[in-house]
Amino acid sequence: MPEEPGESGERGDSGDSGELSLERRRLAEEKKNERYVWWYLAYFLFGIHLVAFVMIYAVLQAK
C-alpha cells in the first residue's frame, strides 16, 4: 500500500507530462501521416507520368 500515495502523487505530475506525452504522440502521428501523404503524392505523380509516356508512345507509333 505505500506505493499508492506515490502513484497518486505521480499521477498529479504525470497529468502535465501525460499531456506532453499525448502531444508528442499526436505530433509523431501527424508527422507519420504527412510522410504517407508525400509517398501517395509521389506514387500518384509517377503513375500520371507513366500513363502520359505510354500515351505519347502510342500516339507516335500510330502515325
MIDODO-171322 format. One record per residue: residue number from 1; residue in one letter; x, y, z of N, C-alpha, C in turn. Coordinates in nm, 2 decimals. Last residue first. Example, Ala and Ser with C-alpha at 12.3 -4.5 7.8 and 13.67 -1.06 7.14 Angstrom:
% residues 2
+------+------+--------+--------+--------+--------+--------+--------+--------+--------+--------+
! resi ! resn !   n.xx !   n.yy !   n.zz !  ca.xx !  ca.yy !  ca.zz !   c.xx !   c.yy !   c.zz !
+------+------+--------+--------+--------+--------+--------+--------+--------+--------+--------+
!    2 !    s !   1.28 !  -0.22 !   0.71 !   1.37 !  -0.11 !   0.71 !   1.29 !   0.00 !   0.79 !
!    1 !    a !   1.32 !  -0.57 !   0.78 !   1.23 !  -0.45 !   0.78 !   1.32 !  -0.33 !   0.78 !
+------+------+--------+--------+--------+--------+--------+--------+--------+--------+--------+
This chain:
% residues 63
+------+------+--------+--------+--------+--------+--------+--------+--------+--------+--------+
! resi ! resn !   n.xx !   n.yy !   n.zz !  ca.xx !  ca.yy !  ca.zz !   c.xx !   c.yy !   c.zz !
+------+------+--------+--------+--------+--------+--------+--------+--------+--------+--------+
!   63 !    k !   0.12 !   0.71 !  -8.60 !   0.14 !   0.80 !  -8.72 !   0.20 !   0.72 !  -8.83 !
!   62 !    a !   0.13 !   0.55 !  -8.38 !   0.01 !   0.54 !  -8.46 !   0.03 !   0.62 !  -8.59 !
!   61 !    q !   0.35 !   0.61 !  -8.23 !   0.35 !   0.48 !  -8.31 !   0.23 !   0.48 !  -8.41 !
!   60 !    l !   0.27 !   0.84 !  -8.11 !   0.39 !   0.85 !  -8.20 !   0.39 !   0.72 !  -8.29 !
!   59 !    v !   0.07 !   0.74 !  -7.94 !   0.04 !   0.84 !  -8.05 !   0.15 !   0.85 !  -8.15 !
!   58 !    a !   0.21 !   0.57 !  -7.78 !   0.11 !   0.52 !  -7.86 !   0.07 !   0.62 !  -7.97 !
!   57 !    y !   0.39 !   0.76 !  -7.65 !   0.44 !   0.65 !  -7.73 !   0.34 !   0.59 !  -7.82 !
!   56 !    i !   0.19 !   0.90 !  -7.51 !   0.28 !   0.97 !  -7.61 !   0.34 !   0.87 !  -7.70 !
!   55 !    m !   0.09 !   0.70 !  -7.34 !   0.01 !   0.77 !  -7.44 !   0.09 !   0.84 !  -7.55 !
!   54 !    v !   0.32 !   0.65 !  -7.19 !   0.26 !   0.54 !  -7.27 !   0.17 !   0.60 !  -7.38 !
!   53 !    f !   0.35 !   0.90 !  -7.07 !   0.46 !   0.85 !  -7.16 !   0.41 !   0.74 !  -7.25 !
!   52 !    a !   0.12 !   0.91 !  -6.91 !   0.14 !   1.01 !  -7.02 !   0.25 !   0.96 !  -7.12 !
!   51 !    v !   0.16 !   0.69 !  -6.74 !   0.04 !   0.69 !  -6.83 !   0.07 !   0.79 !  -6.95 !
!   50 !    l !   0.38 !   0.80 !  -6.60 !   0.39 !   0.67 !  -6.67 !   0.28 !   0.66 !  -6.78 !
!   49 !    h !   0.27 !   1.03 !  -6.49 !   0.38 !   1.04 !  -6.59 !   0.39 !   0.91 !  -6.67 !
!   48 !    i !   0.09 !   0.91 !  -6.31 !   0.04 !   1.00 !  -6.41 !   0.15 !   1.01 !  -6.52 !
!   47 !    g !   0.27 !   0.76 !  -6.15 !   0.17 !   0.69 !  -6.23 !   0.12 !   0.78 !  -6.34 !
!   46 !    f !   0.41 !   0.97 !  -6.02 !   0.48 !   0.87 !  -6.10 !   0.38 !   0.80 !  -6.20 !
!   45 !    l !   0.20 !   1.09 !  -5.89 !   0.27 !   1.17 !  -5.99 !   0.35 !   1.07 !  -6.08 !
!   44 !    f !   0.13 !   0.88 !  -5.71 !   0.04 !   0.94 !  -5.80 !   0.10 !   1.01 !  -5.92 !
!   43 !    y !   0.37 !   0.85 !  -5.56 !   0.32 !   0.74 !  -5.64 !   0.22 !   0.79 !  -5.75 !
!   42 !    a !   0.38 !   1.11 !  -5.44 !   0.49 !   1.07 !  -5.53 !   0.44 !   0.95 !  -5.62 !
!   41 !    l !   0.15 !   1.10 !  -5.29 !   0.16 !   1.20 !  -5.39 !   0.27 !   1.16 !  -5.49 !
!   40 !    y !   0.21 !   0.90 !  -5.11 !   0.10 !   0.88 !  -5.20 !   0.11 !   0.98 !  -5.32 !
!   39 !    w !   0.43 !   1.02 !  -4.98 !   0.45 !   0.90 !  -5.06 !   0.34 !   0.88 !  -5.16 !
!   38 !    w !   0.30 !   1.24 !  -4.86 !   0.40 !   1.26 !  -4.96 !   0.43 !   1.14 !  -5.05 !
!   37 !    v !   0.13 !   1.09 !  -4.69 !   0.07 !   1.18 !  -4.79 !   0.17 !   1.21 !  -4.90 !
!   36 !    y !   0.32 !   0.97 !  -4.52 !   0.23 !   0.89 !  -4.60 !   0.17 !   0.97 !  -4.72 !
!   35 !    r !   0.41 !   1.20 !  -4.39 !   0.50 !   1.13 !  -4.47 !   0.43 !   1.04 !  -4.57 !
!   34 !    e !   0.18 !   1.27 !  -4.25 !   0.23 !   1.36 !  -4.35 !   0.33 !   1.29 !  -4.45 !
!   33 !    n !   0.17 !   1.06 !  -4.07 !   0.06 !   1.07 !  -4.17 !   0.11 !   1.17 !  -4.28 !
!   32 !    k !   0.40 !   1.11 !  -3.92 !   0.39 !   0.99 !  -4.00 !   0.28 !   1.00 !  -4.11 !
!   31 !    k !   0.32 !   1.36 !  -3.81 !   0.44 !   1.35 !  -3.90 !   0.44 !   1.23 !  -3.98 !
!   30 !    e !   0.10 !   1.28 !  -3.66 !   0.08 !   1.37 !  -3.77 !   0.20 !   1.37 !  -3.86 !
!   29 !    e !   0.23 !   1.11 !  -3.48 !   0.13 !   1.05 !  -3.57 !   0.11 !   1.15 !  -3.69 !
!   28 !    a !   0.39 !   1.30 !  -3.35 !   0.45 !   1.19 !  -3.42 !   0.36 !   1.13 !  -3.52 !
!   27 !    l !   0.19 !   1.46 !  -3.24 !   0.28 !   1.52 !  -3.34 !   0.35 !   1.41 !  -3.42 !
!   26 !    r !   0.07 !   1.28 !  -3.06 !  -0.01 !   1.34 !  -3.17 !   0.08 !   1.39 !  -3.28 !
!   25 !    r !   0.29 !   1.23 !  -2.89 !   0.23 !   1.12 !  -2.97 !   0.15 !   1.17 !  -3.09 !
!   24 !    r !   0.32 !   1.48 !  -2.78 !   0.43 !   1.43 !  -2.86 !   0.38 !   1.31 !  -2.95 !
!   23 !    e !   0.07 !   1.50 !  -2.65 !   0.10 !   1.60 !  -2.76 !   0.21 !   1.54 !  -2.85 !
!   22 !    l !   0.10 !   1.30 !  -2.47 !  -0.01 !   1.29 !  -2.57 !   0.02 !   1.38 !  -2.69 !
!   21 !    s !   0.31 !   1.40 !  -2.33 !   0.33 !   1.27 !  -2.39 !   0.22 !   1.26 !  -2.50 !
!   20 !    l !   0.19 !   1.63 !  -2.22 !   0.30 !   1.64 !  -2.31 !   0.33 !   1.51 !  -2.39 !
!   19 !    e !   0.00 !   1.50 !  -2.07 !  -0.05 !   1.59 !  -2.18 !   0.07 !   1.61 !  -2.28 !
!   18 !    g !   0.17 !   1.37 !  -1.90 !   0.08 !   1.29 !  -1.98 !   0.03 !   1.37 !  -2.10 !
!   17 !    s !   0.28 !   1.58 !  -1.77 !   0.37 !   1.51 !  -1.86 !   0.29 !   1.42 !  -1.95 !
!   16 !    d !   0.05 !   1.66 !  -1.63 !   0.12 !   1.75 !  -1.72 !   0.21 !   1.68 !  -1.82 !
!   15 !    g !   0.00 !   1.42 !  -1.50 !  -0.11 !   1.49 !  -1.58 !  -0.05 !   1.58 !  -1.68 !
!   14 !    s !   0.21 !   1.35 !  -1.35 !   0.21 !   1.29 !  -1.49 !   0.09 !   1.35 !  -1.57 !
!   13 !    d !   0.16 !   1.48 !  -1.12 !   0.27 !   1.53 !  -1.20 !   0.26 !   1.48 !  -1.34 !
!   12 !    g !  -0.06 !   1.32 !  -1.04 !  -0.07 !   1.47 !  -1.05 !   0.03 !   1.53 !  -1.14 !
!   11 !    r !   0.07 !   1.08 !  -1.04 !  -0.04 !   1.10 !  -1.13 !  -0.07 !   1.25 !  -1.15 !
!   10 !    e !   0.24 !   1.09 !  -0.83 !   0.30 !   1.09 !  -0.97 !   0.19 !   1.12 !  -1.07 !
!    9 !    g !   0.06 !   1.08 !  -0.62 !   0.14 !   1.20 !  -0.64 !   0.20 !   1.21 !  -0.78 !
!    8 !    s !  -0.03 !   0.82 !  -0.67 !  -0.12 !   0.93 !  -0.68 !  -0.05 !   1.06 !  -0.70 !
!    7 !    e !   0.21 !   0.68 !  -0.62 !   0.15 !   0.67 !  -0.75 !   0.05 !   0.79 !  -0.77 !
!    6 !    g !   0.25 !   0.74 !  -0.36 !   0.35 !   0.78 !  -0.45 !   0.29 !   0.78 !  -0.59 !
!    5 !    p !   0.02 !   0.62 !  -0.24 !   0.04 !   0.76 !  -0.24 !   0.14 !   0.82 !  -0.34 !
!    4 !    e !   0.08 !   0.34 !  -0.33 !  -0.04 !   0.41 !  -0.38 !  -0.02 !   0.57 !  -0.36 !
!    3 !    e !   0.29 !   0.22 !  -0.20 !   0.31 !   0.27 !  -0.34 !   0.20 !   0.36 !  -0.39 !
!    2 !    p !   0.21 !   0.13 !   0.04 !   0.29 !   0.25 !   0.04 !   0.31 !   0.31 !  -0.10 !
!    1 !    m !   0.08 !  -0.12 !   0.00 !   0.00 !   0.00 !   0.00 !   0.08 !   0.13 !   0.00 !
+------+------+--------+--------+--------+--------+--------+--------+--------+--------+--------+
